[in-house]
Amino acid sequence: MPCTMMLAFLFGMKVVADLNVSTFLAKDAMHNTLPRRLQWPRFSKADCVKQAGANQAQCIPCKKCIGREVTFQGESQCDGEVVNRFVGNCKRDATVLASQLFTPWHFCNADGGCPQGRLQKFRGRVCWAFNKGNFTRFSGPAGVCIKEHWRSRHIPTVRYALANMQHGVNGGKNTADFVAAYQWSMEQRKSWGDRPETVMTCQLFCMGQQACGKVGDCSCGQECVRMSALALVPPNDHRNPRPAPAPAPPVQIPDQKENSTELAGFRKLGDGACLTENNGTGTLALVAVANLDACQRLCAIEGACLAIEF
């Protein structure tokens, strides 16, 4: 009996010792984790976002200036309105990834090639252009060097970015924030002053086609024609869906551009609102435009339109 009690006593002491060691290790782990946790982007006090440990020049400011930035006593100030750069929270996974992908100095070589890292995970980078949530291969210094895919998400890749922008809940928000980060990256390249060839523009992206919009959100070719024509159409009152009446025609000489028939395939049928004949059915769609030239252009870009009257 005394032997049994002694064994029970020794076993209890062992359990208590193990618990003390476990508690000590837990406290030590928490003590070491807390400083690392405070270094994570979402817990950083800096008003910008980047990967923990990344160069400070990769930190994308959470705010942007709508207006003109001026320097006063060595500090940059906004002569205008300061607004949020991102649609979502500034410090989150999508913006951290965007800061890694669109690092300003990760531009391509003149021949479209990219510098390669020493380690395997940093090799295989190729040149890309980014626009409206899509990556396309590019050849020129205005591109961005990014690895297409890697087995781990710890490396920023094109496929990881696409999956982020196709997220079922936050995909639209993430795409808008990727565009904002890409625009910031090109603003940084432009601010260098000595490397203008590295700055992507809509003209470069559209490769000779008509270009419109802002970098990262460019439109090309016929899309620009359509947008220009629709910009001439005044918005309708939501409470009254009927088109607004066309403005009274100005006094003009016969050869003035507003009543010109320079576009091939058109002849003047009359004066008034813009009427477009739809697909040969005789159905006329009434659209309010500023002049005959705009009416002709609307018809020209719509495949079903066969005739107009203005």
Contacts in CASP RR format, 6 or more apart in sequence:
PFRMAT RR
TARGET T0000
AUTHOR 0000-0000-0000
METHOD contacts of the structure
MODEL  1
MPCTMMLAFLFGMKVVADLNVSTFLAKDAMHNTLPRRLQWPRFSKADCVK
QAGANQAQCIPCKKCIGREVTFQGESQCDGEVVNRFVGNCKRDATVLASQ
LFTPWHFCNADGGCPQGRLQKFRGRVCWAFNKGNFTRFSGPAGVCIKEHW
RSRHIPTVRYALANMQHGVNGGKNTADFVAAYQWSMEQRKSWGDRPETVM
TCQLFCMGQQACGKVGDCSCGQECVRMSALALVPPNDHRNPRPAPAPAPP
VQIPDQKENSTELAGFRKLGDGACLTENNGTGTLALVAVANLDACQRLCA
IEGACLAIEF
37 43 0 8 1.000
38 44 0 8 1.000
39 52 0 8 1.000
39 53 0 8 1.000
40 52 0 8 1.000
41 49 0 8 1.000
41 50 0 8 1.000
41 51 0 8 1.000
41 52 0 8 1.000
41 91 0 8 1.000
41 95 0 8 1.000
41 96 0 8 1.000
42 91 0 8 1.000
42 92 0 8 1.000
44 52 0 8 1.000
44 91 0 8 1.000
46 59 0 8 1.000
47 61 0 8 1.000
47 62 0 8 1.000
47 63 0 8 1.000
47 90 0 8 1.000
48 59 0 8 1.000
48 60 0 8 1.000
48 61 0 8 1.000
48 62 0 8 1.000
48 90 0 8 1.000
49 59 0 8 1.000
49 60 0 8 1.000
49 62 0 8 1.000
49 90 0 8 1.000
49 91 0 8 1.000
49 95 0 8 1.000
49 96 0 8 1.000
49 99 0 8 1.000
50 56 0 8 1.000
50 58 0 8 1.000
50 59 0 8 1.000
50 60 0 8 1.000
50 96 0 8 1.000
50 99 0 8 1.000
51 58 0 8 1.000
51 96 0 8 1.000
51 99 0 8 1.000
51 100 0 8 1.000
54 99 0 8 1.000
54 100 0 8 1.000
57 104 0 8 1.000
57 105 0 8 1.000
57 188 0 8 1.000
58 99 0 8 1.000
58 100 0 8 1.000
58 103 0 8 1.000
58 104 0 8 1.000
59 99 0 8 1.000
60 85 0 8 1.000
60 95 0 8 1.000
60 98 0 8 1.000
60 99 0 8 1.000
60 181 0 8 1.000
60 184 0 8 1.000
61 85 0 8 1.000
61 184 0 8 1.000
62 84 0 8 1.000
62 85 0 8 1.000
62 86 0 8 1.000
62 90 0 8 1.000
62 91 0 8 1.000
63 82 0 8 1.000
63 83 0 8 1.000
63 84 0 8 1.000
63 85 0 8 1.000
64 82 0 8 1.000
64 83 0 8 1.000
64 84 0 8 1.000
64 85 0 8 1.000
64 184 0 8 1.000
65 78 0 8 1.000
65 79 0 8 1.000
65 80 0 8 1.000
65 81 0 8 1.000
65 82 0 8 1.000
66 78 0 8 1.000
66 80 0 8 1.000
66 81 0 8 1.000
66 82 0 8 1.000
66 83 0 8 1.000
67 78 0 8 1.000
67 79 0 8 1.000
67 80 0 8 1.000
67 81 0 8 1.000
68 78 0 8 1.000
68 79 0 8 1.000
68 80 0 8 1.000
69 76 0 8 1.000
69 77 0 8 1.000
69 78 0 8 1.000
69 79 0 8 1.000
70 76 0 8 1.000
70 77 0 8 1.000
70 78 0 8 1.000
70 79 0 8 1.000
71 77 0 8 1.000
84 90 0 8 1.000
85 180 0 8 1.000
85 184 0 8 1.000
86 95 0 8 1.000
86 176 0 8 1.000
86 177 0 8 1.000
86 180 0 8 1.000
87 173 0 8 1.000
87 176 0 8 1.000
87 177 0 8 1.000
87 180 0 8 1.000
88 173 0 8 1.000
88 177 0 8 1.000
89 95 0 8 1.000
93 164 0 8 1.000
94 164 0 8 1.000
94 170 0 8 1.000
94 173 0 8 1.000
94 174 0 8 1.000
94 177 0 8 1.000
94 178 0 8 1.000
95 177 0 8 1.000
95 181 0 8 1.000
97 156 0 8 1.000
97 160 0 8 1.000
97 161 0 8 1.000
97 164 0 8 1.000
98 161 0 8 1.000
98 177 0 8 1.000
98 178 0 8 1.000
98 180 0 8 1.000
98 181 0 8 1.000
98 182 0 8 1.000
99 181 0 8 1.000
100 156 0 8 1.000
101 144 0 8 1.000
101 146 0 8 1.000
101 156 0 8 1.000
101 161 0 8 1.000
101 178 0 8 1.000
101 181 0 8 1.000
102 130 0 8 1.000
102 144 0 8 1.000
102 178 0 8 1.000
102 181 0 8 1.000
102 182 0 8 1.000
102 184 0 8 1.000
102 185 0 8 1.000
103 185 0 8 1.000
104 185 0 8 1.000
104 188 0 8 1.000
104 189 0 8 1.000
106 144 0 8 1.000
106 145 0 8 1.000
106 146 0 8 1.000
107 141 0 8 1.000
107 142 0 8 1.000
107 143 0 8 1.000
107 144 0 8 1.000
107 145 0 8 1.000
107 189 0 8 1.000
107 195 0 8 1.000
107 198 0 8 1.000
108 114 0 8 1.000
108 127 0 8 1.000
108 138 0 8 1.000
108 139 0 8 1.000
108 140 0 8 1.000
108 141 0 8 1.000
108 142 0 8 1.000
108 143 0 8 1.000
108 144 0 8 1.000
108 145 0 8 1.000
109 115 0 8 1.000
109 127 0 8 1.000
109 140 0 8 1.000
109 141 0 8 1.000
110 140 0 8 1.000
110 141 0 8 1.000
110 197 0 8 1.000
111 139 0 8 1.000
111 140 0 8 1.000
112 127 0 8 1.000
112 138 0 8 1.000
112 139 0 8 1.000
112 140 0 8 1.000
112 141 0 8 1.000
112 143 0 8 1.000
113 126 0 8 1.000
113 127 0 8 1.000
113 139 0 8 1.000
113 140 0 8 1.000
113 145 0 8 1.000
114 124 0 8 1.000
114 125 0 8 1.000
114 126 0 8 1.000
114 127 0 8 1.000
114 145 0 8 1.000
115 125 0 8 1.000
115 145 0 8 1.000
116 122 0 8 1.000
116 123 0 8 1.000
116 124 0 8 1.000
116 125 0 8 1.000
117 123 0 8 1.000
117 125 0 8 1.000
121 150 0 8 1.000
121 152 0 8 1.000
121 155 0 8 1.000
122 147 0 8 1.000
122 155 0 8 1.000
123 147 0 8 1.000
124 147 0 8 1.000
124 148 0 8 1.000
125 145 0 8 1.000
125 146 0 8 1.000
125 147 0 8 1.000
126 137 0 8 1.000
126 145 0 8 1.000
126 146 0 8 1.000
126 147 0 8 1.000
126 148 0 8 1.000
127 137 0 8 1.000
127 138 0 8 1.000
127 139 0 8 1.000
127 140 0 8 1.000
127 143 0 8 1.000
127 144 0 8 1.000
127 145 0 8 1.000
128 135 0 8 1.000
128 136 0 8 1.000
128 137 0 8 1.000
128 138 0 8 1.000
128 143 0 8 1.000
128 144 0 8 1.000
128 145 0 8 1.000
128 146 0 8 1.000
128 158 0 8 1.000
129 135 0 8 1.000
129 136 0 8 1.000
129 137 0 8 1.000
129 138 0 8 1.000
129 142 0 8 1.000
129 143 0 8 1.000
129 144 0 8 1.000
129 200 0 8 1.000
129 205 0 8 1.000
130 144 0 8 1.000
130 178 0 8 1.000
130 179 0 8 1.000
130 182 0 8 1.000
130 216 0 8 1.000
131 205 0 8 1.000
131 216 0 8 1.000
131 217 0 8 1.000
131 218 0 8 1.000
132 175 0 8 1.000
132 179 0 8 1.000
132 216 0 8 1.000
132 217 0 8 1.000
132 218 0 8 1.000
133 162 0 8 1.000
133 165 0 8 1.000
133 175 0 8 1.000
133 178 0 8 1.000
133 179 0 8 1.000
135 146 0 8 1.000
135 158 0 8 1.000
135 161 0 8 1.000
135 162 0 8 1.000
140 197 0 8 1.000
141 195 0 8 1.000
141 197 0 8 1.000
141 198 0 8 1.000
142 197 0 8 1.000
142 198 0 8 1.000
142 199 0 8 1.000
142 200 0 8 1.000
142 201 0 8 1.000
142 204 0 8 1.000
143 198 0 8 1.000
143 200 0 8 1.000
144 185 0 8 1.000
146 156 0 8 1.000
146 157 0 8 1.000
146 158 0 8 1.000
147 155 0 8 1.000
147 156 0 8 1.000
147 157 0 8 1.000
147 158 0 8 1.000
148 157 0 8 1.000
148 158 0 8 1.000
148 159 0 8 1.000
149 157 0 8 1.000
149 158 0 8 1.000
149 159 0 8 1.000
149 160 0 8 1.000
150 157 0 8 1.000
150 160 0 8 1.000
153 160 0 8 1.000
161 178 0 8 1.000
164 171 0 8 1.000
164 174 0 8 1.000
164 178 0 8 1.000
165 171 0 8 1.000
165 172 0 8 1.000
165 174 0 8 1.000
165 175 0 8 1.000
165 178 0 8 1.000
167 174 0 8 1.000
179 216 0 8 1.000
179 217 0 8 1.000
182 215 0 8 1.000
182 216 0 8 1.000
183 214 0 8 1.000
183 215 0 8 1.000
183 216 0 8 1.000
186 199 0 8 1.000
186 200 0 8 1.000
186 215 0 8 1.000
189 195 0 8 1.000
189 198 0 8 1.000
189 199 0 8 1.000
190 196 0 8 1.000
190 199 0 8 1.000
192 198 0 8 1.000
200 215 0 8 1.000
200 216 0 8 1.000
201 211 0 8 1.000
201 215 0 8 1.000
202 211 0 8 1.000
202 212 0 8 1.000
202 213 0 8 1.000
202 214 0 8 1.000
202 215 0 8 1.000
202 216 0 8 1.000
202 218 0 8 1.000
202 219 0 8 1.000
202 220 0 8 1.000
203 211 0 8 1.000
205 211 0 8 1.000
205 215 0 8 1.000
205 216 0 8 1.000
205 218 0 8 1.000
205 220 0 8 1.000
206 218 0 8 1.000
206 220 0 8 1.000
206 221 0 8 1.000
209 220 0 8 1.000
209 221 0 8 1.000
210 220 0 8 1.000
210 221 0 8 1.000
210 224 0 8 1.000
210 225 0 8 1.000
211 218 0 8 1.000
211 219 0 8 1.000
211 220 0 8 1.000
211 221 0 8 1.000
211 224 0 8 1.000
212 218 0 8 1.000
212 219 0 8 1.000
212 220 0 8 1.000
212 223 0 8 1.000
212 224 0 8 1.000
212 227 0 8 1.000
212 228 0 8 1.000
213 219 0 8 1.000
219 227 0 8 1.000
222 301 0 8 1.000
225 297 0 8 1.000
225 301 0 8 1.000
226 301 0 8 1.000
228 297 0 8 1.000
229 294 0 8 1.000
229 297 0 8 1.000
229 298 0 8 1.000
229 301 0 8 1.000
230 298 0 8 1.000
232 289 0 8 1.000
232 290 0 8 1.000
232 294 0 8 1.000
233 287 0 8 1.000
233 288 0 8 1.000
233 289 0 8 1.000
233 294 0 8 1.000
233 298 0 8 1.000
234 244 0 8 1.000
234 288 0 8 1.000
236 242 0 8 1.000
236 243 0 8 1.000
236 244 0 8 1.000
237 244 0 8 1.000
243 273 0 8 1.000
243 286 0 8 1.000
243 287 0 8 1.000
243 288 0 8 1.000
244 288 0 8 1.000
245 273 0 8 1.000
245 288 0 8 1.000
246 272 0 8 1.000
246 273 0 8 1.000
246 274 0 8 1.000
246 288 0 8 1.000
246 289 0 8 1.000
247 290 0 8 1.000
249 258 0 8 1.000
249 259 0 8 1.000
249 271 0 8 1.000
249 272 0 8 1.000
250 258 0 8 1.000
252 258 0 8 1.000
252 259 0 8 1.000
257 291 0 8 1.000
257 293 0 8 1.000
258 290 0 8 1.000
258 291 0 8 1.000
258 292 0 8 1.000
258 293 0 8 1.000
259 268 0 8 1.000
259 291 0 8 1.000
259 292 0 8 1.000
260 292 0 8 1.000
260 293 0 8 1.000
261 267 0 8 1.000
261 268 0 8 1.000
261 292 0 8 1.000
261 296 0 8 1.000
262 293 0 8 1.000
263 296 0 8 1.000
263 297 0 8 1.000
263 300 0 8 1.000
266 296 0 8 1.000
266 299 0 8 1.000
266 308 0 8 1.000
268 292 0 8 1.000
268 310 0 8 1.000
269 307 0 8 1.000
269 308 0 8 1.000
269 309 0 8 1.000
269 310 0 8 1.000
270 309 0 8 1.000
270 310 0 8 1.000
271 310 0 8 1.000
272 309 0 8 1.000
272 310 0 8 1.000
273 286 0 8 1.000
273 287 0 8 1.000
273 288 0 8 1.000
273 310 0 8 1.000
274 286 0 8 1.000
274 287 0 8 1.000
274 288 0 8 1.000
274 289 0 8 1.000
274 292 0 8 1.000
274 294 0 8 1.000
274 295 0 8 1.000
274 298 0 8 1.000
274 308 0 8 1.000
274 309 0 8 1.000
274 310 0 8 1.000
275 284 0 8 1.000
275 285 0 8 1.000
275 286 0 8 1.000
275 287 0 8 1.000
275 308 0 8 1.000
275 309 0 8 1.000
275 310 0 8 1.000
276 284 0 8 1.000
276 285 0 8 1.000
276 287 0 8 1.000
276 295 0 8 1.000
276 298 0 8 1.000
276 299 0 8 1.000
276 302 0 8 1.000
276 305 0 8 1.000
276 307 0 8 1.000
276 308 0 8 1.000
277 283 0 8 1.000
277 284 0 8 1.000
277 305 0 8 1.000
277 306 0 8 1.000
277 307 0 8 1.000
277 308 0 8 1.000
278 284 0 8 1.000
278 285 0 8 1.000
278 304 0 8 1.000
278 305 0 8 1.000
278 306 0 8 1.000
279 304 0 8 1.000
279 306 0 8 1.000
280 306 0 8 1.000
284 309 0 8 1.000
287 295 0 8 1.000
287 298 0 8 1.000
289 295 0 8 1.000
289 298 0 8 1.000
289 310 0 8 1.000
291 310 0 8 1.000
292 310 0 8 1.000
295 308 0 8 1.000
295 310 0 8 1.000
296 308 0 8 1.000
298 305 0 8 1.000
298 308 0 8 1.000
299 305 0 8 1.000
299 307 0 8 1.000
299 308 0 8 1.000
END
